[in-house]
Amino acid sequence: ITAKGSDKDTVTAAGQEGDNPPKAEPWESALKTTVVDVEVGEFQGHKVSLWDLLHSQYIPEENRKELLELYQAGELTLEQVK
């Protein structure tokens, strides 16, 4: 999980180091670095980040927005989002 986040940091640091830290909110980073096993669809048999799963075709936009708002507000834990 940490390596995945580090890879992204390394790639962005090579580009524009000063621009990215303010954009990476802690709640967003947690969703991007937390992976789950998915047993259906295009992700079957793969580990996928919660962020990618939330932004996939399997989660309707309204549900995604609601989950993200509740999680960002601290009303849902990372475990509950899983």
Secondary structure, DSSP 8 states (H G I E B T S, - for coil): -HHHHHHHHHHHHHHHTTTSTTT--HHHHHHHH-EEEE-SGGGTTEEEEHHHHHTSTTS-HHHHHHHHHHHHTTSS-HHHH-
